[in-house]
Amino acid sequence: MATATQPLKLRKLSCTQCGGSIELRGGHNVRSIVCRYCGSCLDSKDQFKLLHKFLNQKRPFMPIKVGATARLRGVQFTAIGVIQYEQKEDGEVYRWLEYLLFSHTHGYAWLCYEDGHYVLMHEVKDLPETPVEIVSPRKTKFTVRDRAFKVFESAGAQISYVEGEMTWQAKQGENIRYMDGVCPPYMYSIEMRGQEQEFFWGEYIPTREISEAFRIEDIQPVTVFCCQPFAANPTFAAMSQGALLSAGLALLMYFFISSNGTPVMQHKFGGQLFSEGETSKEFKVEAPGSLYGISVNTPNLKNAWSFFDVKVVDRNEENQFFTMPTVLAFYEGYEDGEYWSEGDTEVVSYFRIPESGDYKLSVEGEGAAGDSEQPAPDFSLGNVNVSIRKGVRLGHYTLAWFFTCLLLAVPYCYMALSFEQKRWQDDDDEDDD
């Protein structure tokens, strides 16, 4: 009696209908075998009696021949049979192959082939953790084994060709209903055959890996398969992913590093700012060398402009430490029924003072309403808010770092997005129709 470490010997016999040579490779669970020469389906459990015949079978192109062996993911398999399914939709016929693989140590598996793509499937008992039906709409989300899947396709198909050994009695024209969910590189499928429902877990296998394992010609796919993962050059992918990680770190650092500081002085300069010329306000510097921020805000500026000359001097007005000449203007209106606005009502600048002590903020202002380029003597904005804050941290460098890293990652992200769009493109086009 054969064991897991002592494989069954290959058995050879002749077809009971045409005398053609038949080889048995698939173990004790094989239920039927289809002769490649005459299409007879023979009962492997009852002296190979005829069960039925596959008539007028047209042998499809098969990159892997029945009987081929390969080591896939550490397991030695033999291709013991193959089924071709076809699906008819909108006048088009889509075909794919499913190879039944057998391992003396790991049992049965399916290797699906379509347009140069391969998926290794195993029957499982795992059920979806979230409700999903075999007729669920496309992109319905569900979870299996803690992985998030989306329904890629829910459709029907029928058997058009069978060759070799099967674990059930496959019949010509037999209909199935299936649902494929994808979480690249994984696929989860529910298959309904008659009243029997089965569940399969699959993983996308690169074409080169299959061609090397089976020692066959490398067929390059020209489409994006439903569960095909996006694969870029490893060095390029590593650099791009590192850049994305660095961009996230830089953005996080920006929010932690940047600070508006704490108030040192907040003052509202009234209308005398424009009528009396220069106006000043004293404040104290207790953190020499740190960055201070000064803002001028004109909340009442509307369809007008104003000029401010802001200075920071010592208490005796002998030394000037900072000057900020600035123009603020804000205009708004309606044109052809559309609202428009331009300009700003606030400006912010920064300075440092090397020594602590008492200092004076000097502000001088002028302005005019409308389009006049000459300052109006009676111009006034009401209150002009001026504030000084200490301990300001800008975080400009980390923000520049963020955008630089983001820019480096853009090509990779674009390629990945384009790849994902191609994955769903055919289905999206069908929905549009």
C-alpha positions in Angstrom: 0.0 0.0 0.0 1.5 3.4 -1.0 2.1 6.1 1.7 2.9 9.8 1.6 6.6 9.0 1.4 6.1 6.2 -1.1 4.2 7.6 -4.2 1.9 5.4 -6.2 3.4 4.0 -9.3 2.1 5.2 -12.7 -0.6 2.9 -14.0 -1.1 2.5 -17.7 -4.2 1.0 -19.4 -6.1 1.2 -22.7 -9.3 3.1 -23.2 -12.2 0.6 -23.2 -13.8 2.4 -26.1 -11.0 3.2 -28.6 -8.0 1.4 -27.2 -6.0 4.6 -26.8 -3.3 4.7 -24.1 -4.4 6.1 -20.7 -2.2 6.9 -17.7 -3.5 7.1 -14.1 -1.6 9.5 -11.9 -4.2 11.0 -9.6 -4.6 8.8 -6.5 -7.7 7.1 -5.0 -10.0 10.1 -5.2 -10.2 10.2 -9.0 -13.8 9.5 -10.0 -13.5 9.6 -13.8 -11.0 9.8 -16.6 -11.6 11.3 -20.1 -9.8 9.8 -23.0 -8.0 12.4 -25.1 -8.5 10.4 -28.3 -12.2 9.6 -28.3 -13.7 11.8 -25.5 -15.0 8.8 -23.6 -15.6 9.5 -19.9 -14.7 6.3 -18.0 -15.7 5.3 -14.5 -12.4 4.7 -12.6 -14.4 3.1 -9.7 -16.1 0.5 -11.9 -13.7 -1.2 -14.2 -13.5 1.9 -16.4 -17.0 1.5 -17.8 -18.3 4.2 -20.2 -20.2 6.9 -18.3 -20.8 9.2 -21.3 -19.0 10.8 -24.2 -17.7 14.3 -25.0 -18.7 14.7 -28.6 -16.8 16.9 -31.1 -14.4 18.2 -28.6 -11.9 20.7 -30.0 -8.6 20.4 -28.2 -7.6 23.9 -27.1 -4.1 25.4 -26.8 -2.7 24.1 -23.6 0.6 25.6 -22.3 0.9 22.8 -19.8 0.4 19.2 -21.0 -1.5 16.6 -18.9 1.2 14.5 -17.2 3.6 17.5 -16.7 5.2 17.8 -13.3 6.5 20.8 -11.4 7.5 22.0 -7.9 5.2 24.9 -6.9 5.7 26.7 -3.6 7.7 23.8 -2.3 5.2 21.1 -3.3 5.7 18.5 -6.1 2.6 18.4 -8.3 1.5 16.5 -11.4 -1.1 17.9 -13.9 -3.5 15.0 -14.0 -6.4 16.6 -15.9 -7.6 19.8 -17.5 -11.0 21.5 -18.1 -11.8 24.3 -20.4 -14.6 26.7 -19.4 -16.2 29.2 -21.7 -18.4 32.2 -20.9 -20.6 33.9 -23.5 -21.4 37.6 -22.9 -22.6 40.3 -25.3 -21.7 38.2 -28.3 -18.2 37.5 -27.0 -16.8 34.1 -25.9 -14.2 34.0 -23.1 -12.3 30.8 -22.4 -9.9 29.7 -19.7 -8.3 26.4 -18.5 -8.3 24.9 -15.1 -5.6 22.2 -14.5 -6.3 19.6 -11.8 -3.0 19.1 -9.9 -2.2 16.2 -7.6 0.5 15.8 -5.0 1.1 12.6 -3.0 1.8 14.7 0.1 -0.6 17.6 -0.3 -3.5 16.2 -2.3 -5.4 18.2 -5.0 -5.2 21.8 -6.3 -6.2 23.7 -9.3 -4.0 25.8 -11.6 -6.1 28.3 -13.6 -4.7 29.7 -16.8 -6.1 32.6 -18.8 -4.3 34.9 -21.3 -0.8 34.2 -19.9 -1.9 34.4 -16.2 -1.8 31.7 -13.6 -3.6 31.3 -10.3 -3.0 28.4 -7.9 -6.3 27.5 -6.2 -7.0 25.2 -3.2 -10.4 24.2 -1.9 -11.0 25.6 1.6 -13.6 25.5 4.3 -13.1 29.2 5.2 -16.3 31.2 4.8 -16.6 34.9 4.3 -16.6 36.8 7.6 -18.9 39.4 6.1 -22.1 38.5 4.1 -21.5 37.9 0.4 -23.5 36.0 -2.2 -22.5 34.2 -5.3 -24.6 36.8 -7.3 -23.2 39.9 -5.3 -22.7 43.1 -7.3 -19.2 44.0 -8.6 -16.9 45.6 -6.0 -19.0 44.4 -3.1 -16.6 44.2 -0.1 -16.2 41.1 2.1 -13.6 39.7 4.4 -11.9 36.2 4.5 -9.0 35.3 6.7 -8.8 38.9 7.9 -8.2 40.1 4.3 -10.5 42.6 2.6 -11.8 41.4 -0.8 -13.8 43.0 -3.5 -16.1 41.1 -5.8 -14.5 41.2 -9.3 -17.0 39.1 -11.2 -20.2 37.1 -10.7 -21.2 35.1 -13.7 -21.9 31.7 -15.2 -19.8 29.4 -17.5 -20.0 25.9 -19.0 -17.6 23.1 -19.7 -16.4 22.9 -23.3 -13.5 20.5 -23.0 -12.2 17.8 -20.6 -9.1 15.7 -20.7 -7.5 13.4 -18.1 -8.5 12.5 -14.6 -11.2 14.3 -12.5 -12.5 13.9 -9.0 -16.1 14.0 -10.2 -18.0 13.1 -13.4 -17.5 16.2 -15.6 -20.1 16.5 -18.3 -20.0 18.3 -21.6 -22.0 21.6 -21.4 -22.2 21.3 -17.7 -23.1 24.8 -16.2 -21.5 26.4 -13.2 -22.1 29.7 -11.4 -19.2 31.5 -9.7 -18.1 34.6 -7.9 -14.5 35.8 -7.8 -13.3 38.2 -5.2 -9.9 39.8 -5.3 -7.3 41.0 -2.8 -4.1 41.0 -4.9 -2.3 38.7 -5.1 -5.1 36.6 -3.6 -8.4 35.4 -5.0 -11.4 33.9 -3.2 -14.0 32.1 -5.2 -17.4 30.6 -4.6 -18.5 28.0 -7.1 -21.9 26.5 -7.5 -22.2 23.2 -9.4 -25.8 22.0 -9.3 -26.8 22.2 -5.7 -23.2 21.8 -4.4 -21.3 24.9 -3.4 -17.5 25.0 -3.0 -15.0 27.6 -1.8 -11.5 28.2 -3.1 -8.5 30.3 -2.0 -6.1 31.2 -4.8 -2.8 33.1 -5.2 -1.5 34.7 -8.3 1.7 32.9 -9.6 4.0 34.9 -11.9 4.3 33.5 -15.4 8.0 33.1 -15.2 7.7 31.0 -12.0 5.3 28.7 -13.8 7.3 28.4 -17.0 10.5 27.6 -15.0 8.7 25.0 -12.8 7.0 23.2 -15.7 9.9 23.8 -18.2 7.6 25.4 -20.8 7.7 28.4 -23.0 7.3 31.7 -21.1 4.1 33.3 -22.4 4.0 37.0 -21.5 0.5 38.3 -20.5 -0.7 41.4 -22.2 -3.5 42.3 -19.8 -3.9 43.0 -16.1 -5.4 40.0 -14.4 -8.1 40.3 -11.7 -5.8 39.3 -8.8 -2.4 40.3 -10.4 -0.4 42.4 -7.9 1.3 45.6 -9.1 5.0 44.8 -9.5 7.6 47.5 -10.2 11.4 47.3 -10.4 12.5 46.3 -6.8 14.9 49.2 -6.4 12.5 51.7 -7.8 9.7 50.3 -5.6 11.9 50.4 -2.5 13.0 54.0 -3.2 9.4 55.2 -3.9 8.0 53.4 -0.8 10.8 54.9 1.3 10.0 58.4 -0.1 6.3 57.9 0.8 7.3 56.9 4.3 9.6 59.9 4.6 6.9 62.2 3.4 4.5 60.9 6.1 7.2 61.3 8.7 8.0 64.9 7.5 4.3 65.8 7.6 4.0 64.4 11.2 7.1 66.3 12.2 5.7 69.5 10.7 2.6 69.3 12.9 4.7 68.6 16.0 7.5 71.1 15.2 5.6 74.1 13.9 4.0 76.4 16.4 2.4 79.9 16.4 4.2 80.7 19.7 2.7 82.5 22.7 1.4 86.1 22.7 3.7 88.8 23.9 1.7 91.8 22.8 -1.7 92.3 21.2 -2.9 95.8 20.4 -5.6 97.5 18.4 -4.4 100.7 16.8 -7.4 103.0 16.2 -8.1 105.6 13.6 -5.3 107.9 14.9 -2.8 105.5 13.2 -3.6 107.2 9.9 -4.4 110.7 11.1 -1.5 111.2 13.6 1.2 109.4 11.7 3.5 107.2 13.8 2.1 105.4 16.8 4.0 103.1 19.1 3.5 100.5 21.7 6.0 99.0 24.2 6.6 95.3 24.8 9.2 93.1 26.6 11.6 90.6 25.2 12.2 87.7 27.6 13.5 85.1 25.2 16.4 86.6 23.2 17.5 84.8 20.1 14.2 83.0 19.7 11.9 83.6 16.7 9.2 86.2 17.1 6.3 86.6 14.7 4.5 89.9 14.0 1.1 90.2 12.2 -0.9 93.1 11.0 -4.6 92.5 10.4 -7.0 94.9 8.9 -10.5 93.3 9.2 -12.3 96.4 7.9 -10.2 96.8 4.7 -12.6 96.6 1.8 -12.1 98.0 -1.8 -9.2 100.0 -0.5 -5.4 99.7 0.1 -3.2 100.6 3.0 0.5 101.0 3.6 2.2 100.2 6.9 5.7 100.8 8.0 6.3 98.6 11.0 9.5 98.9 13.1 10.9 97.3 16.2 13.3 99.7 18.0 14.9 99.8 21.5 13.2 101.8 24.2 15.2 104.9 23.4 14.6 104.6 19.7 18.4 104.6 19.1 18.7 101.2 17.4 16.4 99.6 14.9 16.1 95.8 15.0 13.4 95.1 12.5 11.4 96.8 9.8 8.4 95.6 7.8 7.2 98.0 5.1 4.1 96.3 3.6 1.0 97.1 1.5 -2.3 95.5 2.2 -5.2 95.7 -0.3 -8.5 93.9 -0.7 -11.1 94.4 -3.5 -14.3 92.5 -4.2 -17.4 92.8 -6.3 -19.7 91.1 -8.8 -19.2 90.7 -12.5 -21.8 89.1 -14.8 -23.5 87.8 -11.6 -20.3 86.1 -10.3 -18.7 87.2 -7.1 -14.9 87.9 -7.2 -12.3 89.1 -4.7 -8.5 89.7 -4.7 -5.9 90.7 -2.2 -5.5 90.1 1.5 -6.2 91.8 4.8 -3.3 90.4 6.8 0.4 90.0 6.7 2.8 88.1 8.9 6.6 88.4 9.2 9.3 87.2 11.6 12.3 88.6 13.4 14.9 87.9 16.2 16.2 90.2 18.9 19.6 89.2 20.5 19.1 90.6 23.9 16.2 90.7 26.4 14.8 94.0 27.6 12.1 96.6 26.8 11.4 97.4 23.2 9.0 99.5 21.2 6.8 98.6 18.3 6.4 101.6 16.0 3.6 101.6 13.3 2.9 104.2 10.7 0.0 103.9 8.2 -1.6 105.5 5.2 -4.1 104.5 2.5 -6.9 105.3 0.2 -10.2 103.8 -0.9 -11.0 102.8 -4.5 -8.4 102.9 -7.2 -6.6 106.1 -6.1 -2.9 105.7 -6.0 -2.4 108.8 -3.7 -3.0 108.3 0.0 -6.1 110.1 1.3 -5.5 112.4 4.3 -8.8 111.4 6.0 -8.5 107.7 5.3 -9.2 105.4 8.2 -9.8 101.7 8.7 -11.0 101.8 12.3 -9.1 99.3 14.3 -5.8 97.7 13.0 -4.8 94.7 15.0 -1.1 94.1 15.5 0.2 91.2 17.5 3.6 89.8 18.5 4.2 86.2 19.5 7.3 84.6 20.8 8.7 81.0 20.4 7.4 80.7 16.9 8.5 77.5 15.1 7.8 77.6 11.3 8.6 74.0 10.2 9.3 75.2 6.7 12.2 72.8 6.2 10.1 69.8 7.2 7.3 71.0 4.8 9.8 71.3 2.0 11.1 67.8 2.9 7.5 66.5 2.7 6.9 67.9 -0.8 10.3 66.7 -2.1 9.6 63.2 -0.9 6.1 63.3 -2.2 7.4 64.4 -5.6 9.9 61.5 -5.7 7.0 59.0 -5.0 4.6 60.4 -7.7 5.8 58.2 -10.6 5.4 55.1 -8.6 2.0 56.1 -7.3 0.9 57.0 -10.8 2.0 53.7 -12.2 0.2 51.8 -9.4 -3.0 53.8 -9.9 -2.9 53.2 -13.6 -2.4 49.5 -13.0 -5.4 49.4 -10.7 -7.5 51.2 -13.2 -6.7 48.7 -15.9 -7.6 45.9 -13.5 -11.2 47.2 -13.3 -11.4 48.9 -16.7 -13.3 46.2 -18.6 -15.9 45.9 -15.9 -16.3 49.7 -15.6 -16.8 50.0 -19.3 -19.5 47.3 -19.2 -21.2 49.2 -16.4 -21.1 52.4 -18.5 -22.8 50.5 -21.3 
